[in-house]
Amino acid sequence: MHPGDPLPSLRALSEQLGVSRNTVIAAYEKLAIEGYVRNTARRGVFVSERLPEACLTVSSPLPAEAKRRPRILSKLPALRQPGVAIGNSGCTIDFRLGCPAAEAFPREFWTEWSAILLRHPGRNVADYPDPGGLAELREALASYLGSSRGIVARPEDIVIVNGIQEAINLMAWLFVDTRKPVVTESPCYAGAYNALLGQRARIELVPVDSQGIDLAEAALPACSLLYVTPSHQYPLGGTLSLERRHYLIEWARRRGAYILEDDYDADFRYIESPLPALAAMDKAETTVYLGTFSKCIGPGLRVGYMVCPPHLSPAVREAKALLNNGSPWLPQAILARMIASGEFVAHLRRILKLYRSRRDRLIEGLAALGGSIAGSDGGMHVAWTLPPGAPDANSIEARLRARDIKVYTLADVAVVGGDSEIGRRTLFLGFASQSETAIDRALGELANSLAA
């Protein structure tokens, strides 16, 4: 109990413990004499605001006791996910990657359908959910993914998860084999890297260029999993070329590997139509498609989905059931109605217009400062390579942070194999959550930092 907390009444505690009221009175009186509680007339007994010195002393365990404790078996290294994934940096203007505009949340639709569904929740809250996810949402997603990403999927092959992070963990749990490596891009999303490493994966990092990961140049043995972000490479922003998509699918088929296709930022394209998803092109059924509502609705919902090959979906559903017995019902039910009604597509059109305006303002200002910009054709962030003669990325980041503005270096947002010139000369700015006024202020401070 904490200072100021009320203790149970004499009658309640005597009934709870099965002792007489006199025993409780005697105990309370002793606690009061020793300074642990205070008795307030007609209000009750409360924990003292200032406890005796001895109460605050906690003895350390004996060395022998400590040795008997179980050893932590996880091989997870020191956390390599920065403020991008963990929370607010504390700066007023924060160009966090993957952070949507809070004001764009479909509040009216969400409030209306929350009330409707909660009015008659029925068995939805009294029963455990289907581990694979709400049937209505899986059906709506199957239809939506067919029209938007060209993926032909049965509802029973879609598994609802608590965000992409859980999907990666499930696949790592099922398929990481210490005898075979797991291949990822370099730089790689730190959340995926850590999830794989936490399952004792031996990770091979393969560099990316403007056309994505190039497996043709990598001499790799057979592997179990291949993790890629083909639509908008995280964090450099390139798009995997059509030629490399075909090669990657054939490579995975020959190597006996599953492709984890994290369709990061695929909802947001500003220049041309997106290339077909790997899962839409893969006739060999080696691709597991990972999608999320975190970027288009909000990460606080913790709703994502996997589209599995038919032969794999039963095992993934079983793993999901063992992990947490399914995802919450209400967000799934609202999202199902949002997609089926057409409101989801309308919402995407609205936020795409908003994000395009913020993107245009940012890249216009960065272009005036010099350097080069990558990843601006789509997504919610850009990678800006500093102009020649400018201080390095760490110096600029520190100067801006001192002015209450947070931008990100490569080390902040990703895991990189080996030394990287990109890491020294590139800053990453997520524009979706920042107003144009905030973007203008940040551009002004960037100009001052470069001039200094």
Beta strands, then each sheet from edge to edge (+ up, - down):
strand 1: 37-40
strand 2: 44-47
strand 3: 93-94
strand 4: 158-161
strand 5: 181-186
strand 6: 188-189
strand 7: 202-209
strand 8: 212-213
strand 9: 225-228
strand 10: 258-262
strand 11: 287-292
strand 12: 304-307
strand 13: 372-374
strand 14: 381-385
strand 15: 405-406
strand 16: 408-409
strand 17: 414-415
strand 18: 426-430
sheet 1: 1+ 2-
sheet 2: 3+ 15+
sheet 3: 4+ 12- 11+ 10+ 9+ 5+ 7+ 8-
sheet 4: 6+ 17-
sheet 5: 13+ 14- 18+ 16-
end
